[in-house]
Amino acid sequence: SMEFDLKPAAKQFRRDPLRLFYVHPEDVGFHSQLTQWLDLPKATAANRALVFKTGTQVRVTDLANVLDTTALENQLTQVLDGLHPFRPVKTAPFEPAAAHTEEL
């Protein structure tokens, strides 16, 4: 279970055309596809990924070390400022499935 609520932070940090998708590790099938496409670690409760879209680019960043809302907000700030590592998604077409992800 998460110790933070992603929705308020996502709304706070939403910048057009930024779109955020939180990928639940429990969605094993979809997460396994992301693992192949994005070179993510094997899905565990600790391996959480934030997929976000800026303009025409879809990118992913790891949330494994994000333990609370403050850390999440700090990481989102760093991502948006280009200071936190993230990877573009180039290896496969990416269509977020509404049944498996939640747009925030």
C-alpha positions as CSV (number, residue, x, y, z in Angstrom):
1,S,0.0,0.0,0.0
2,M,1.2,3.5,-0.7
3,E,2.0,5.9,2.1
4,F,1.1,8.9,-0.1
5,D,-1.8,10.0,-2.2
6,L,-0.7,10.7,-5.7
7,K,-3.8,12.6,-6.9
8,P,-3.4,15.9,-5.0
9,A,0.3,16.1,-5.9
10,A,-0.5,15.3,-9.6
11,K,-3.1,18.1,-9.6
12,Q,-0.7,20.5,-7.9
13,F,2.1,19.7,-10.4
14,R,-0.1,19.4,-13.5
15,R,1.3,21.5,-16.3
16,D,-0.3,21.5,-19.7
17,P,0.6,19.4,-21.6
18,L,1.9,17.2,-18.8
19,R,-0.1,14.0,-18.1
20,L,0.7,11.6,-15.3
21,F,0.0,7.9,-15.1
22,Y,0.7,5.8,-12.1
23,V,1.3,2.2,-12.9
24,H,0.1,-0.2,-10.2
25,P,2.6,-3.0,-9.6
26,E,-0.4,-5.3,-8.8
27,D,-1.5,-5.0,-12.5
28,V,0.9,-7.7,-13.3
29,G,0.1,-8.1,-17.0
30,F,0.3,-4.4,-17.8
31,H,3.3,-3.9,-15.6
32,S,5.1,-6.8,-17.3
33,Q,4.6,-5.1,-20.6
34,L,6.0,-1.9,-19.2
35,T,8.9,-3.8,-17.8
36,Q,9.8,-5.0,-21.3
37,W,9.3,-1.7,-22.9
38,L,10.8,0.5,-20.3
39,D,13.5,-1.7,-18.8
40,L,11.9,-1.4,-15.4
41,P,12.9,-3.6,-12.5
42,K,10.9,-6.8,-11.9
43,A,7.5,-5.8,-10.5
44,T,7.4,-5.8,-6.7
45,A,5.5,-3.8,-4.2
46,A,8.5,-1.4,-4.0
47,N,8.9,-1.0,-7.8
48,R,6.5,1.8,-8.6
49,A,6.7,3.8,-11.9
50,L,5.3,7.1,-12.9
51,V,4.7,7.4,-16.6
52,F,4.2,10.9,-17.8
53,K,3.6,12.6,-21.2
54,T,5.2,16.0,-22.1
55,G,4.1,17.1,-25.5
56,T,4.7,14.2,-27.8
57,Q,7.2,12.4,-25.6
58,V,6.2,9.7,-23.1
59,R,8.7,9.2,-20.3
60,V,9.0,7.1,-17.2
61,T,10.6,7.7,-13.8
62,D,11.1,5.3,-10.9
63,L,9.2,5.9,-7.6
64,A,10.9,3.2,-5.7
65,N,12.5,5.6,-3.2
66,V,9.4,7.8,-2.8
67,L,8.0,7.0,0.7
68,D,5.7,9.9,1.5
69,T,3.9,12.9,-0.1
70,T,6.8,15.3,0.6
71,A,9.3,13.0,-1.2
72,L,6.8,12.6,-4.1
73,E,6.3,16.4,-4.5
74,N,10.1,16.9,-4.4
75,Q,10.6,14.2,-7.0
76,L,7.9,15.7,-9.3
77,T,9.5,19.1,-9.0
78,Q,12.8,17.6,-10.0
79,V,11.3,15.7,-12.9
80,L,9.5,18.8,-14.2
81,D,12.7,20.9,-13.8
82,G,14.7,18.2,-15.6
83,L,16.8,17.4,-12.5
84,H,15.5,13.8,-11.8
85,P,16.5,10.9,-14.0
86,F,13.9,9.8,-16.4
87,R,13.8,7.8,-19.6
88,P,11.9,8.5,-22.8
89,V,9.7,5.6,-24.0
90,K,11.0,4.8,-27.5
91,T,10.9,1.1,-27.8
92,A,7.2,0.5,-28.3
93,P,4.0,2.4,-29.0
94,F,2.5,3.4,-25.7
95,E,-1.3,3.6,-25.3
96,P,-2.2,3.7,-21.6
97,A,-5.0,1.3,-21.0
98,A,-7.7,2.9,-18.9
99,A,-8.4,-0.5,-17.2
100,H,-4.9,-0.7,-15.9
101,T,-3.7,2.9,-15.3
102,E,-5.3,5.9,-13.8
103,E,-4.9,9.3,-15.3
104,L,-4.5,11.8,-12.5
